[in-house]
Amino acid sequence: MPFITVQKRGSAGLIGLNRPKAMNALTLDMITEIDAALDAFEADDSVDKVILWSHTPGVFSAGGDMRRIRELILAESFEEAETFFRTEYTLNLRIASYPKPYISLIDGICMGGGMGLSMHGKFRIASERAIFAMPETAIGFVPDVGGSFFLPRMSHYSGYWMGLTGARLNGFDAHALGLSTHMTISDSMALVMDELCHSPILGDTIRSAHFSSLTYQTSILSLASFTMCFSRPSLSSIQTCLAASHHEESEKAQKALRSVSPHSLNNTLSLLQLGARSSLKVSLEREFGLAKQAIRHPDFAEGVRAVLIDKDHKPNWQSPAIAAPKQGCFD
């Protein structure tokens, strides 16, 4: 089976992610095949919407194929690695302005490049099994694929928390914070797809009897009590605020900030702060500049080794640690 499937069903063009052994990690070929499918569906007047989905139960996409990028880095094939990121970011930008409704069905893990494929589309339908994350700092990289655009626009500075620490949000909290536009249960995903394929989209809304109607999650209010620490202007002031917080998640956030690449943390905070007032196009251009730097910095290859290859989670970062926070005060 190919890694990308393309078909028509009813009035919908379907693009399926189908690389189960790698959790649908995106290769350059997969990205170009998705782009080609968008070309074909845009030109086909019988297609009035595009649906991106996954053949793999419990997984949408775990991101880009960072193992392959590391191989290119070790071979000093930097231009080929740059081509991957340039092509991926170009697709992200295209999705944001695609002329037909672009719908993602997210029924599992959606990280990194998976968020780049979904967040810029018009509709994102997630299930209770959906898990969203931007874990790039753990591999010595930065939140890319437009993450510097959509993360700082999340409420309560929760996007800064996600981008700096790699924190995960599940389907319900993610919906409350706007990562998904609609929610359903996993068992209804196939029914939702069938409805979408055979029903016209009227205006800017989509409807299904299988969509859940959720009230505001009280857990978001709890999260906000410490994610507001990420509104602080510097890493040291964020850490100081977290150290004074009594929320159970603040200790996890502090631990994550101590364990991920210090080089990536510095770049990520600047990236998010600039992205908060930049267009998607400018944000992606800025991310590409940092991606070119990151693939030439030793922390990236080391982070991929520690997290994805050896899986010892004991990276030997080559960048200096962030200064320890002050205790018991806010600055």
C-alpha positions as CSV (number, residue, x, y, z in Angstrom):
1,M,0.0,0.0,0.0
2,P,1.2,3.5,-0.7
3,F,1.9,5.9,2.2
4,I,-0.6,8.4,0.7
5,T,-4.0,7.3,-0.7
6,V,-6.1,9.5,-2.9
7,Q,-9.7,8.9,-3.9
8,K,-13.0,10.5,-4.5
9,R,-16.1,9.6,-2.5
10,G,-19.3,11.5,-3.1
11,S,-18.4,15.1,-3.5
12,A,-15.3,14.9,-1.4
13,G,-11.7,14.4,-2.3
14,L,-10.0,12.1,0.3
15,I,-6.4,12.1,1.2
16,G,-5.4,9.2,3.5
17,L,-2.2,9.0,5.6
18,N,-1.0,5.4,5.5
19,R,2.4,4.8,7.0
20,P,1.5,2.9,10.1
21,K,4.9,1.5,11.1
22,A,6.2,5.1,11.4
23,M,3.0,6.5,12.9
24,N,2.4,8.4,9.6
25,A,5.6,10.3,9.9
26,L,5.9,12.5,6.8
27,T,8.5,11.9,4.2
28,L,9.3,14.4,1.4
29,D,7.5,12.1,-1.1
30,M,4.4,12.0,1.1
31,I,4.3,15.8,1.3
32,T,4.7,16.2,-2.5
33,E,1.9,13.6,-3.0
34,I,-0.5,15.5,-0.7
35,D,0.3,18.6,-2.7
36,A,-0.3,16.9,-6.0
37,A,-3.7,15.6,-4.7
38,L,-4.6,19.1,-3.7
39,D,-3.8,20.2,-7.3
40,A,-6.1,17.5,-8.7
41,F,-9.0,18.2,-6.3
42,E,-8.8,21.9,-6.8
43,A,-9.1,21.5,-10.6
44,D,-12.0,19.0,-10.3
45,D,-15.4,20.8,-10.3
46,S,-17.1,17.6,-8.9
47,V,-15.1,17.9,-5.7
48,D,-16.4,20.6,-3.2
49,K,-14.3,19.7,-0.2
50,V,-11.1,17.8,0.7
51,I,-10.8,15.5,3.7
52,L,-7.5,14.5,5.3
53,W,-7.7,11.3,7.4
54,S,-5.6,8.4,8.6
55,H,-5.8,4.7,7.8
56,T,-3.9,4.0,11.1
57,P,-6.1,3.5,14.2
58,G,-5.1,5.9,17.0
59,V,-2.7,7.9,14.9
60,F,-3.2,10.9,12.7
61,S,0.5,11.8,12.2
62,A,3.3,11.9,14.7
63,G,5.1,14.6,12.6
64,G,7.9,14.8,10.1
65,D,10.4,11.9,9.5
66,M,13.1,13.3,11.8
67,R,15.1,10.0,11.6
68,R,15.6,10.7,7.9
69,I,16.5,14.3,8.5
70,R,19.1,13.1,11.1
71,E,20.6,10.8,8.4
72,L,20.9,13.7,6.1
73,I,22.5,15.8,8.8
74,L,25.1,13.1,9.6
75,A,25.9,12.8,5.9
76,E,26.2,16.6,5.7
77,S,23.4,16.7,3.1
78,F,22.1,19.9,4.5
79,E,20.5,21.1,1.2
80,E,18.4,18.0,1.0
81,A,17.3,18.5,4.6
82,E,16.4,22.1,3.8
83,T,14.4,20.9,0.8
84,F,12.2,18.8,3.1
85,F,11.4,21.8,5.4
86,R,10.9,24.2,2.5
87,T,8.5,21.8,0.8
88,E,6.6,21.1,4.0
89,Y,6.2,24.7,4.9
90,T,5.0,25.6,1.4
91,L,2.3,23.0,1.8
92,N,1.3,24.4,5.2
93,L,0.9,27.8,3.7
94,R,-1.1,26.4,0.7
95,I,-3.5,24.6,3.1
96,A,-4.3,27.9,4.8
97,S,-5.5,29.5,1.6
98,Y,-6.9,26.4,-0.2
99,P,-10.0,27.5,-2.1
100,K,-12.2,24.5,-1.1
101,P,-13.1,23.5,2.5
102,Y,-10.2,21.5,3.9
103,I,-11.2,19.1,6.7
104,S,-9.0,17.0,9.0
105,L,-10.3,14.0,10.9
106,I,-8.1,13.5,13.9
107,D,-8.7,10.3,15.8
108,G,-5.4,9.9,17.7
109,I,-1.9,11.3,17.9
110,C,-1.4,14.6,16.1
111,M,2.1,16.1,16.6
112,G,4.5,18.4,14.9
113,G,4.0,18.0,11.1
114,G,0.6,16.4,11.7
115,M,-0.5,19.7,13.3
116,G,0.9,21.5,10.3
117,L,-1.3,19.5,8.0
118,S,-4.4,20.1,10.1
119,M,-4.2,23.4,12.0
120,H,-4.2,25.6,8.9
121,G,-7.3,24.0,7.4
122,K,-10.8,25.4,7.8
123,F,-12.2,22.5,9.9
124,R,-10.6,20.1,12.4
125,I,-12.8,17.3,13.7
126,A,-11.2,15.5,16.6
127,S,-12.3,12.6,18.8
128,E,-11.7,12.0,22.5
129,R,-8.7,9.9,21.5
130,A,-7.0,12.9,19.9
131,I,-3.7,14.0,21.4
132,F,-2.1,17.2,20.2
133,A,1.5,18.2,20.9
134,M,4.4,20.2,19.5
135,P,7.4,18.3,21.1
136,E,10.2,19.8,19.0
137,T,12.3,21.3,21.9
138,A,12.9,17.7,23.1
139,I,14.8,16.9,19.9
140,G,16.7,20.2,19.8
141,F,14.4,21.8,17.2
142,V,11.8,24.5,17.3
143,P,8.0,24.4,16.9
144,D,7.6,24.8,13.1
145,V,5.0,24.0,10.4
146,G,3.4,27.3,11.4
147,G,3.5,26.6,15.1
148,S,4.9,30.0,15.8
149,F,1.7,31.4,14.3
150,F,-1.0,29.3,15.9
151,L,0.5,28.5,19.3
152,P,0.8,32.1,20.5
153,R,-2.8,32.7,19.5
154,M,-4.1,30.1,21.9
155,S,-5.8,31.4,25.0
156,H,-4.2,31.6,28.5
157,Y,-0.7,31.4,26.9
158,S,-1.3,27.7,26.7
159,G,0.4,27.6,23.3
160,Y,3.6,28.9,24.8
161,W,3.4,26.1,27.4
162,M,2.9,23.5,24.6
163,G,5.7,24.9,22.4
164,L,8.3,25.3,25.1
165,T,7.7,22.1,27.1
166,G,6.2,19.8,24.5
167,A,3.1,19.3,26.7
168,R,0.2,17.3,25.3
169,L,-3.5,18.2,25.2
170,N,-6.2,15.6,24.9
171,G,-9.3,15.9,22.8
172,F,-11.5,17.7,25.3
173,D,-9.0,20.3,26.5
174,A,-7.7,20.7,23.0
175,H,-11.2,21.5,21.7
176,A,-11.8,24.0,24.5
177,L,-8.6,25.8,23.5
178,G,-9.5,25.8,19.8
179,L,-7.1,23.2,18.4
180,S,-10.2,21.4,17.0
181,T,-13.2,23.1,15.5
182,H,-15.6,20.2,16.1
183,M,-15.6,17.0,18.3
184,T,-17.1,13.6,18.0
185,I,-16.5,10.2,19.5
186,S,-14.0,7.8,17.9
187,D,-16.7,5.3,17.1
188,S,-18.6,7.9,15.0
189,M,-15.6,9.1,12.9
190,A,-16.5,6.8,10.0
191,L,-20.1,8.0,10.1
192,V,-19.0,11.6,10.1
193,M,-16.7,11.0,7.1
194,D,-19.6,9.4,5.2
195,E,-21.9,12.4,6.0
196,L,-19.3,14.9,4.9
197,C,-18.7,13.0,1.7
198,H,-22.3,13.1,0.7
199,S,-23.5,16.4,2.1
200,P,-22.8,19.9,0.7
201,I,-21.1,22.4,2.9
202,L,-23.2,25.5,3.3
203,G,-21.3,28.6,4.0
204,D,-18.7,28.5,6.8
205,T,-20.3,25.7,8.8
206,I,-20.4,21.9,8.8
207,R,-23.0,19.9,10.7
208,S,-23.4,16.4,11.8
209,A,-25.7,14.6,14.3
210,H,-22.5,13.0,15.6
211,F,-20.8,16.2,16.7
212,S,-20.6,16.6,20.4
213,S,-21.8,19.8,22.1
214,L,-19.3,20.5,24.9
215,T,-19.5,23.1,27.6
216,Y,-16.4,25.0,28.7
217,Q,-14.0,22.5,30.3
218,T,-13.3,23.3,34.0
219,S,-9.9,21.8,33.5
220,I,-9.0,24.8,31.3
221,L,-9.5,27.1,34.2
222,S,-7.2,25.0,36.2
223,L,-4.6,24.9,33.4
224,A,-4.8,28.7,33.1
225,S,-3.8,29.1,36.7
226,F,-0.2,28.1,35.7
227,T,0.0,28.5,31.9
228,M,-0.3,32.3,32.5
229,C,3.3,32.0,33.8
230,F,4.3,31.6,30.1
231,S,3.2,35.2,29.5
232,R,6.5,36.3,31.3
233,P,9.0,37.8,28.9
234,S,12.0,35.5,29.6
235,L,12.8,31.9,30.3
236,S,14.1,32.8,33.8
237,S,11.0,34.7,34.7
238,I,8.8,31.9,33.4
239,Q,10.7,29.4,35.5
240,T,10.4,31.7,38.6
241,C,6.7,32.0,38.1
242,L,6.3,28.2,37.8
243,A,8.4,27.6,40.9
244,A,5.9,29.8,42.9
245,S,2.9,28.0,41.4
246,H,1.2,25.2,43.3
247,H,-0.4,23.6,40.3
248,E,0.5,19.9,39.8
249,E,1.3,20.6,36.1
250,S,3.8,23.4,37.0
251,E,6.3,20.8,38.3
252,K,6.0,18.8,35.1
253,A,6.6,22.0,33.1
254,Q,9.7,22.9,35.2
255,K,11.0,19.4,34.7
256,A,10.5,19.7,30.9
257,L,12.2,23.0,30.7
258,R,15.2,21.6,32.5
259,S,15.4,18.5,30.2
260,V,14.9,19.9,26.7
261,S,17.5,21.7,24.6
262,P,18.4,25.1,26.1
263,H,19.4,26.3,22.6
264,S,15.9,25.3,21.4
265,L,14.2,27.0,24.3
266,N,15.8,30.3,23.6
267,N,14.9,30.2,20.0
268,T,11.4,28.9,20.6
269,L,10.5,31.7,23.1
270,S,11.7,34.4,20.6
271,L,9.9,32.6,17.8
272,L,6.6,32.5,19.6
273,Q,6.8,36.1,20.8
274,L,7.5,37.3,17.2
275,G,4.9,35.0,15.7
276,A,2.2,36.5,18.0
277,R,2.2,39.6,15.8
278,S,3.2,38.1,12.4
279,S,1.3,36.6,9.5
280,L,1.5,32.9,8.8
281,K,3.7,33.5,5.8
282,V,6.2,35.5,7.8
283,S,6.1,33.0,10.6
284,L,6.9,30.1,8.2
285,E,9.8,32.1,6.7
286,R,11.2,32.8,10.1
287,E,10.8,29.1,11.1
288,F,12.6,28.1,7.9
289,G,15.5,30.3,8.9
290,L,15.7,28.7,12.3
291,A,15.4,25.2,10.7
292,K,18.4,25.9,8.6
293,Q,20.3,26.8,11.7
294,A,19.0,23.9,13.8
295,I,20.1,21.2,11.3
296,R,23.7,22.5,11.7
297,H,23.6,22.6,15.5
298,P,24.6,19.5,17.3
299,D,21.6,19.5,19.6
300,F,19.3,18.5,16.8
301,A,21.0,15.2,15.8
302,E,21.6,14.4,19.5
303,G,18.0,15.0,20.4
304,V,16.7,12.8,17.6
305,R,19.1,10.1,18.7
306,A,18.0,10.3,22.4
307,V,14.2,10.5,21.7
308,L,13.6,8.6,18.5
309,I,16.5,6.2,17.8
310,D,18.1,5.0,21.0
311,K,15.2,6.2,23.1
312,D,17.3,6.6,26.2
313,H,15.9,10.1,26.7
314,K,19.4,11.2,27.9
315,P,20.6,13.7,25.4
316,N,24.0,15.3,25.8
317,W,23.1,18.9,24.9
318,Q,25.9,21.1,23.6
319,S,24.2,24.3,24.6
320,P,24.5,25.9,28.1
321,A,21.8,25.3,30.6
322,I,19.3,28.1,31.4
323,A,20.0,29.8,34.7
324,A,18.1,28.3,37.7
325,P,15.0,30.4,38.7
326,K,14.6,32.4,41.8
327,Q,12.4,30.8,44.4
328,G,9.1,32.0,45.8
329,C,8.7,35.3,43.9
330,F,7.3,36.7,40.6
331,D,9.3,39.0,38.4
